[in-house]
Amino acid sequence: MNRTTKALLFDLDGTVLPQDDRPTATVIEAVRAASRLIPVAIASGRVQDDVCHYARLFGLSTPQVADNGATLLDPVTGRTINRHVLGRVEAERVIKSLQQVAMRVLACDAGRFIPDANDIADWAVTMVMAQFPTEVVAREWAYRLSSDSTSAYASVDNQGDWYLDCTAAGVDKGSGAGDFAAHVGIELADLMVIGDGINDIPMFEAAGFSVAMENSPADLLDVADAVVPNIENDGAAAAIERYVLDRS
């Protein structure tokens, strides 16, 4: 084991989940083996229910990171440990702007996935998501909506669809990594992360050691400490075996 790796965070889509949403047996076993040695968690732009589902599939019981870093949750009970919400005024502003230009606008409200932002009820919004036809447009709107009160990142799911994820200012996978590290009692310098997307950049910059899938965008590869094969070749499992399980 890398002697400074005391915990592991990994992304879902494109890192361990291929297009059919089914991680391979090789990846599942690698994650489970790592979790027997150190705290292991998912860090995803997916909502709480999805993250809980996959945490249970991987046999993980430590706190998990959902909503692009906005939510820290207990996968055993499904309860929220920590939640960073967009203020209602900001959430409404973002939604109104995106409804004019995006293919569809979704949200996560009080831990529930809302497929139509018009149906938000509690206004405890952790993340607003908008689908765009291309990477260029998603990145453009991420730039436009990033401000002193909101963070916005473009991301692509494992179907190749581009989204903009908008959270409260300062909330991203990097802050989620910080919440996770604090909860399990480690320093960020001792955290290893694995990812493949633009929205993984903040946690790559926050963690002590970062591993990118080889097909990641150049922005992520530029800040990665190591690169492993793509998802079709079980790159995440290779990273875990090399940097967590190998004790030599």
C-alpha positions in Angstrom: 0.0 0.0 0.0 1.1 3.5 -0.7 2.0 4.5 2.9 0.3 7.9 2.6 -3.0 6.6 1.2 -5.3 6.5 4.2 -8.6 6.8 2.3 -10.0 6.6 -1.3 -12.7 8.5 -3.2 -13.7 7.5 -6.7 -16.1 8.9 -9.3 -18.9 6.8 -10.8 -19.7 7.5 -14.5 -16.9 6.8 -16.8 -14.6 5.7 -13.9 -16.3 2.6 -12.6 -19.7 2.7 -14.4 -19.8 2.0 -18.1 -22.7 2.8 -20.4 -24.9 -0.1 -19.0 -24.4 1.2 -15.4 -22.9 -2.2 -14.3 -19.4 -2.2 -12.9 -17.3 -5.2 -13.7 -16.6 -8.0 -11.2 -13.0 -6.9 -11.3 -13.8 -3.4 -10.3 -16.2 -4.5 -7.6 -13.7 -6.8 -6.0 -10.9 -4.2 -6.1 -13.2 -1.6 -4.4 -14.3 -4.2 -1.7 -10.7 -5.2 -1.1 -9.6 -1.6 -0.6 -12.5 -1.0 1.8 -11.2 -3.7 4.0 -8.0 -1.7 4.5 -9.1 2.0 4.4 -12.2 4.1 4.2 -13.5 4.1 0.7 -16.3 6.2 -0.8 -18.0 7.4 -4.0 -17.7 11.0 -5.0 -20.3 11.7 -7.7 -22.5 14.2 -9.4 -25.3 11.7 -9.0 -28.1 12.2 -6.4 -28.3 10.6 -3.0 -30.4 7.5 -4.0 -28.0 6.6 -6.8 -24.9 7.0 -4.6 -26.5 4.9 -1.9 -27.4 2.2 -4.4 -23.9 1.9 -5.7 -22.3 2.2 -2.3 -24.3 -0.8 -1.2 -23.4 -2.7 -4.4 -19.7 -2.1 -3.6 -20.2 -3.0 0.1 -19.3 0.4 1.4 -20.4 1.7 4.8 -18.4 4.9 5.2 -19.9 8.3 4.4 -20.4 8.9 0.7 -20.3 12.1 -1.4 -23.3 12.9 -3.7 -24.7 15.9 -5.5 -21.2 17.0 -6.8 -20.0 17.5 -3.3 -23.0 19.1 -1.8 -24.1 16.1 0.3 -22.3 13.8 2.6 -24.5 10.8 3.5 -24.7 7.5 5.4 -25.1 4.7 2.8 -26.4 2.3 5.4 -29.3 4.4 6.6 -29.6 6.8 3.6 -29.6 9.7 6.0 -27.8 13.0 5.3 -24.8 13.8 7.4 -24.1 17.2 5.9 -25.8 19.2 3.2 -24.9 22.5 1.4 -27.9 24.1 -0.2 -28.3 26.9 -2.7 -30.3 29.8 -1.4 -33.8 29.9 -2.9 -33.2 33.2 -4.6 -30.0 31.8 -6.3 -31.7 28.5 -7.1 -34.6 30.3 -8.8 -32.2 32.6 -10.7 -30.2 29.7 -12.0 -33.2 27.6 -12.9 -34.9 30.6 -14.8 -31.7 31.2 -16.8 -31.2 27.6 -17.7 -34.9 26.9 -18.6 -34.4 29.4 -21.5 -31.5 27.6 -23.0 -31.1 24.0 -21.8 -32.8 20.9 -23.2 -34.1 20.1 -19.7 -33.5 21.3 -16.2 -33.5 19.0 -13.2 -32.7 19.4 -9.5 -32.0 17.7 -6.2 -34.3 19.1 -3.5 -34.0 17.9 0.1 -32.3 14.7 -1.0 -34.9 13.9 -3.7 -34.3 13.8 -7.4 -36.7 16.2 -9.2 -36.9 15.4 -12.9 -38.6 18.8 -13.6 -37.4 21.9 -11.8 -40.9 23.3 -11.9 -41.8 20.7 -9.3 -39.4 21.8 -6.5 -41.3 21.9 -3.2 -39.0 22.3 -0.2 -36.4 24.6 -1.8 -33.5 22.8 0.0 -31.8 22.6 -3.4 -28.3 21.1 -3.3 -27.8 20.9 -7.1 -29.4 22.2 -10.3 -28.6 20.2 -13.4 -29.2 21.1 -17.0 -28.7 19.0 -20.1 -27.1 20.6 -23.2 -26.5 19.2 -26.7 -22.7 19.7 -26.7 -19.7 20.0 -24.5 -19.0 23.5 -25.8 -22.4 24.9 -24.8 -22.3 23.1 -21.4 -18.9 24.7 -20.7 -20.1 28.1 -21.9 -23.0 28.1 -19.5 -20.9 26.8 -16.6 -18.6 29.8 -17.1 -21.6 32.2 -17.3 -23.2 30.9 -14.1 -20.1 30.6 -12.0 -20.2 33.5 -9.5 -19.6 34.6 -5.9 -22.8 32.7 -5.0 -22.7 29.7 -7.3 -20.3 27.1 -8.6 -20.9 25.5 -12.0 -19.2 22.6 -13.8 -19.8 20.9 -17.1 -19.9 17.1 -16.9 -20.7 14.1 -19.2 -22.5 11.0 -18.1 -21.8 7.5 -19.2 -24.2 7.8 -22.1 -22.2 10.7 -23.5 -24.8 13.4 -22.6 -23.5 16.7 -21.4 -24.8 18.5 -18.3 -24.1 21.6 -16.3 -24.1 21.0 -12.5 -24.7 24.1 -10.4 -24.2 24.1 -6.6 -23.6 26.8 -3.9 -20.4 28.8 -4.2 -17.4 26.8 -3.0 -19.3 23.5 -3.2 -17.8 20.9 -5.5 -16.1 17.6 -5.3 -13.1 19.2 -3.7 -15.2 20.5 -0.8 -17.0 17.1 -0.7 -13.6 15.5 -0.4 -12.8 17.8 2.5 -16.1 16.9 4.3 -15.4 13.2 3.8 -11.8 13.5 5.0 -12.8 15.4 8.1 -15.5 12.8 8.9 -13.2 9.8 8.6 -10.4 11.6 10.4 -7.7 12.0 7.8 -5.8 14.8 6.2 -6.5 15.6 2.5 -2.9 15.0 1.8 -3.5 11.3 2.7 -6.5 11.0 0.4 -6.3 9.2 -3.1 -9.0 10.0 -5.7 -9.9 8.5 -9.1 -11.9 10.2 -11.8 -12.4 10.9 -15.4 -14.3 14.2 -15.8 -14.0 18.0 -15.6 -16.0 18.1 -12.4 -13.4 15.9 -10.8 -10.8 18.6 -11.1 -11.5 20.2 -7.7 -11.1 16.9 -5.8 -7.9 16.2 -7.8 -6.5 19.5 -6.7 -7.6 18.9 -3.1 -6.3 15.3 -2.6 -2.8 14.2 -2.0 -2.8 11.8 -4.9 -5.0 11.7 -8.0 -5.4 9.1 -10.7 -7.1 9.9 -14.0 -8.6 7.5 -16.6 -6.5 7.7 -19.8 -9.5 8.9 -21.8 -10.1 11.9 -19.5 -10.2 15.4 -20.9 -6.9 17.3 -21.0 -7.9 19.6 -18.2 -8.1 16.7 -15.8 -5.0 14.9 -17.2 -3.0 18.1 -16.6 -3.6 18.0 -12.8 -3.4 14.2 -12.3 -0.6 12.5 -10.5 -1.0 9.2 -12.4 -3.0 7.8 -15.4 -4.5 4.4 -15.8 -6.3 2.5 -18.6 -9.8 3.5 -19.6 -13.0 2.0 -18.1 -13.2 -0.7 -20.8 -9.9 -2.0 -19.4 -10.8 -1.8 -15.7 -8.5 1.2 -15.1 -10.0 2.0 -11.7 -9.2 -1.5 -10.5 -5.7 -1.2 -11.8 -5.3 2.1 -9.8 -6.6 0.5 -6.6 -4.4 -2.6 -7.0 -1.3 -0.5 -7.8 -1.7 2.3 -5.3 -3.8 0.8 -2.4 -3.5 -3.0 -2.4 0.1 -3.3 -3.3 2.0 -3.3 0.0 5.5 -3.7 -1.5 
